[in-house]
Amino acid sequence: MRIAIWQGPSPAGDEGAAFADLDRALSAAAAGGAAMVVAPEAFLPGYNRPDIATAAQPRGGAWHRRLAQMARAAGCGLAVGYAERDGARVFNSAVAFDATGAEIGHYRKIQLYGARERALYTPGEDYAIFDLGGVRAALLICYDVEFAPHLRRLAQAGVTLLIVPTANMMPYLHVGRSVVPTHAINHRMTIVYANYCGAEGDLTYCGGSLIAAPDGEVLAMAGPGAALILADTGRAPDPALIQTQLEDYRDARMPDAQG
């Protein structure tokens, strides 16, 4: 399976720019044979927006209808982060559509990052696992992927493809460079990590979107600027590098207070 990442600047509340960027990415990715394009966290309306609470839209609303139509028209799946309104609550969510425009996955971020996110959003409570072209896939968002217990549980549920919209900002370059490939090898997953580039308000994003394989190899990685990257995720990994930590793990007792 070929997966694409659209790494671009935040649309910063400009819906027209957001949909135009996604439409161009879908067309190019489809021409390149990709099954899905992954875009960053809260791409609608933009991650570092003061108006997120008022701009947020419900699941299945106008944003979703337009995203589904775009995926269907391009014949390419799409996963994208957005601000979700559910009654009085707002969630940092991500939605995935297949190449027919059908919604196949929907997820609400569990691990909210920092005081700003905790003030804006309600944390999610459930994982989202779905089939993508015969591959068992799941969604996480940004900070979620830094928590090994979440990846362990998904791996134990048979997930082998993890799709992660993110808004990783400077100076946290180590997340893409080190954390994501390490989790890929330790949990025998392909991880698709889609970030922003450029600046938005007081944030400067790291770029560095990447696709990491279960043997730790980085299949594709963007630089600091706008890019569409693609990689084939079905390559045979080096069997010598495939970890067996999930099977080998043994629990141990903690020492008592006198130990």
C-alpha positions as CSV (number, residue, x, y, z in Angstrom):
1,M,0.0,0.0,0.0
2,R,1.2,3.5,-0.8
3,I,0.5,6.2,1.7
4,A,1.1,10.0,1.2
5,I,1.5,12.8,3.7
6,W,0.7,16.4,3.0
7,Q,3.0,18.7,5.0
8,G,2.1,22.3,4.6
9,P,1.5,25.5,6.6
10,S,-1.5,25.9,8.7
11,P,-4.5,27.3,6.8
12,A,-4.9,29.6,9.9
13,G,-8.7,29.7,9.7
14,D,-8.9,30.1,5.9
15,E,-11.2,27.2,4.9
16,G,-10.8,28.0,1.2
17,A,-7.0,27.6,1.5
18,A,-7.4,24.4,3.6
19,F,-9.6,22.7,1.0
20,A,-7.5,23.9,-1.9
21,D,-4.4,22.4,-0.3
22,L,-6.1,19.1,0.4
23,D,-7.6,18.9,-3.1
24,R,-4.1,19.4,-4.7
25,A,-2.6,16.8,-2.4
26,L,-5.3,14.3,-3.2
27,S,-4.9,14.8,-6.9
28,A,-1.2,14.4,-6.8
29,A,-1.3,11.5,-4.4
30,A,-3.9,9.7,-6.5
31,A,-1.7,10.2,-9.6
32,G,1.1,8.6,-7.6
33,G,-0.9,5.6,-6.7
34,A,-1.5,6.4,-3.0
35,A,-4.4,4.8,-1.1
36,M,-4.6,7.7,1.4
37,V,-3.3,11.2,2.1
38,V,-2.7,12.1,5.7
39,A,-2.9,15.8,6.7
40,P,-1.9,17.5,10.0
41,E,-3.7,17.9,13.3
42,A,-6.7,20.3,13.5
43,F,-6.1,21.2,9.9
44,L,-9.6,22.6,10.0
45,P,-9.5,25.4,11.0
46,G,-5.8,25.4,11.9
47,Y,-4.1,24.3,15.1
48,N,-3.1,27.5,16.8
49,R,-6.3,29.4,16.3
50,P,-8.0,31.7,18.9
51,D,-11.4,30.9,17.4
52,I,-11.3,27.1,17.5
53,A,-14.3,26.8,19.9
54,T,-16.5,28.9,17.6
55,A,-15.1,27.4,14.3
56,A,-15.5,23.7,15.4
57,Q,-18.0,21.7,13.4
58,P,-19.9,18.5,14.2
59,R,-19.0,15.1,12.9
60,G,-20.8,14.6,9.6
61,G,-21.2,18.3,9.1
62,A,-20.2,20.5,6.2
63,W,-16.5,19.9,6.6
64,H,-17.0,16.1,6.5
65,R,-19.3,16.2,3.5
66,R,-16.8,18.3,1.5
67,L,-13.9,16.1,2.6
68,A,-15.8,12.9,1.6
69,Q,-16.7,14.4,-1.8
70,M,-13.0,15.3,-2.4
71,A,-11.8,11.8,-1.6
72,R,-14.4,10.3,-3.8
73,A,-13.6,12.6,-6.7
74,A,-9.9,11.9,-6.4
75,G,-10.3,8.2,-5.8
76,C,-7.9,8.5,-2.9
77,G,-8.5,8.1,0.9
78,L,-8.0,11.0,3.2
79,A,-7.2,11.3,7.0
80,V,-7.2,14.8,8.5
81,G,-7.4,16.4,11.9
82,Y,-10.2,18.8,12.8
83,A,-11.9,20.6,15.7
84,E,-15.1,18.7,16.4
85,R,-18.1,20.3,18.1
86,D,-20.4,17.9,20.0
87,G,-23.0,19.9,21.9
88,A,-21.2,22.0,24.5
89,R,-18.0,20.0,24.1
90,V,-15.1,20.5,21.6
91,F,-12.8,17.6,20.7
92,N,-9.4,17.5,19.0
93,S,-10.5,14.9,16.4
94,A,-9.4,13.1,13.3
95,V,-11.4,11.5,10.6
96,A,-10.5,9.0,7.8
97,F,-12.3,8.5,4.6
98,D,-11.6,5.7,2.0
99,A,-11.3,6.3,-1.7
100,T,-15.1,6.1,-2.1
101,G,-15.6,8.9,0.4
102,A,-17.0,6.6,3.1
103,E,-16.0,7.4,6.6
104,I,-13.9,4.5,7.9
105,G,-12.4,5.9,11.1
106,H,-13.1,8.7,13.6
107,Y,-11.0,9.4,16.7
108,R,-10.8,12.0,19.5
109,K,-7.4,12.8,21.0
110,I,-6.9,11.2,24.4
111,Q,-3.6,12.9,25.5
112,L,-4.3,16.6,25.4
113,Y,-1.0,18.6,25.3
114,G,-0.4,21.5,27.6
115,A,-2.7,24.0,29.3
116,R,-4.0,25.4,26.0
117,E,-5.4,22.1,24.7
118,R,-6.7,21.1,28.1
119,A,-8.6,24.5,28.3
120,L,-10.0,24.1,24.7
121,Y,-10.8,20.4,24.4
122,T,-12.5,17.5,26.1
123,P,-10.2,14.4,26.1
124,G,-11.3,11.4,24.0
125,E,-11.9,8.0,25.6
126,D,-11.8,5.4,22.8
127,Y,-9.4,4.1,20.2
128,A,-10.4,4.0,16.5
129,I,-9.4,0.8,14.7
130,F,-10.5,0.2,11.0
131,D,-9.6,-1.6,7.9
132,L,-7.7,0.2,5.1
133,G,-7.1,-2.0,2.0
134,G,-7.0,-5.1,4.1
135,V,-4.6,-3.6,6.7
136,R,-5.6,-3.2,10.3
137,A,-5.2,0.6,11.0
138,A,-5.8,3.0,13.8
139,L,-5.7,6.8,14.4
140,L,-3.8,8.7,17.1
141,I,-3.1,12.4,17.3
142,C,0.2,14.1,18.0
143,Y,1.0,13.7,21.7
144,D,-0.8,10.4,21.9
145,V,2.0,8.7,19.9
146,E,4.5,9.5,22.6
147,F,2.8,7.2,25.1
148,A,4.0,3.6,24.7
149,P,1.0,2.1,26.5
150,H,-1.4,3.3,23.7
151,L,0.8,1.8,21.0
152,R,1.1,-1.4,23.0
153,R,-2.7,-1.8,23.3
154,L,-3.2,-1.1,19.6
155,A,-0.5,-3.5,18.6
156,Q,-2.0,-6.2,20.8
157,A,-5.3,-5.5,19.0
158,G,-3.6,-6.4,15.7
159,V,-2.9,-2.8,14.4
160,T,0.0,-2.7,11.9
161,L,-0.6,0.8,10.4
162,L,-0.8,3.8,12.7
163,I,-2.0,7.2,11.2
164,V,-1.0,10.2,13.2
165,P,-1.9,13.8,12.3
166,T,0.3,16.1,14.4
167,A,1.1,19.7,15.1
168,N,4.6,19.2,16.5
169,M,6.4,22.5,17.1
170,M,9.9,23.6,17.8
171,P,12.0,22.6,19.7
172,Y,10.6,19.1,19.8
173,L,12.5,17.7,16.7
174,H,13.3,14.5,18.6
175,V,9.7,13.3,18.4
176,G,9.9,12.7,14.6
177,R,13.5,11.9,14.5
178,S,13.7,9.4,17.4
179,V,10.4,8.7,19.2
180,V,8.3,7.7,16.1
181,P,10.8,5.3,14.5
182,T,11.5,3.8,17.9
183,H,7.8,3.1,18.5
184,A,7.5,1.7,15.0
185,I,10.2,-0.9,15.6
186,N,9.2,-1.7,19.2
187,H,5.5,-2.2,18.3
188,R,6.0,-3.7,14.8
189,M,3.9,-0.9,13.1
190,T,4.2,1.4,10.2
191,I,3.6,4.9,11.6
192,V,2.5,7.7,9.3
193,Y,3.3,11.0,11.1
194,A,1.9,14.1,9.3
195,N,3.1,17.5,10.6
196,Y,2.8,21.2,9.7
197,C,5.6,23.4,8.5
198,G,6.1,27.2,8.9
199,A,4.7,29.4,11.6
200,E,1.3,30.1,13.0
201,G,0.9,32.8,15.7
202,D,3.6,32.1,18.3
203,L,4.4,28.6,17.1
204,T,6.9,27.5,14.6
205,Y,6.3,23.9,13.4
206,C,9.1,21.4,13.0
207,G,8.1,19.9,9.7
208,G,9.9,16.5,9.4
209,S,6.7,14.5,8.6
210,L,7.7,10.9,8.1
211,I,6.6,7.3,7.4
212,A,8.5,4.8,9.6
213,A,8.5,1.0,9.0
214,P,8.3,-1.8,11.5
215,D,12.0,-2.4,11.2
216,G,12.7,1.2,12.1
217,E,13.6,2.3,8.6
218,V,12.3,5.7,7.6
219,L,10.6,5.2,4.3
220,A,10.1,8.8,3.6
221,M,10.7,12.1,5.5
222,A,10.0,15.7,4.7
223,G,12.3,18.6,5.3
224,P,11.3,21.8,7.0
225,G,9.1,23.2,4.1
226,A,5.9,22.3,2.3
227,A,6.0,18.8,0.7
228,L,4.0,15.8,-0.4
229,I,5.8,12.6,0.5
230,L,4.8,9.1,-0.5
231,A,6.1,5.6,0.5
232,D,5.1,2.0,-0.1
233,T,4.3,0.5,3.2
234,G,4.1,-3.1,2.0
235,R,7.9,-3.6,1.6
236,A,9.3,-6.7,3.4
237,P,11.1,-5.5,6.5
238,D,14.5,-7.0,7.5
239,P,13.5,-10.0,9.5
240,A,16.6,-9.6,11.7
241,L,15.2,-6.3,12.9
242,I,11.7,-7.4,13.7
243,Q,11.2,-7.1,17.5
244,T,9.4,-9.6,19.7
245,Q,8.9,-7.4,22.7
246,L,5.2,-7.9,22.7
247,E,5.6,-11.6,23.2
248,D,8.8,-11.5,25.3
249,Y,7.7,-8.9,27.9
250,R,7.7,-10.2,31.5
251,D,6.2,-8.2,34.4
252,A,8.1,-7.7,37.6
253,R,7.3,-6.8,41.2
254,M,8.2,-3.3,42.5
255,P,10.2,-3.4,45.7
256,D,8.4,-2.5,48.9
257,A,9.1,0.7,50.8
258,Q,11.9,-1.0,52.7
259,G,13.5,-2.4,49.6
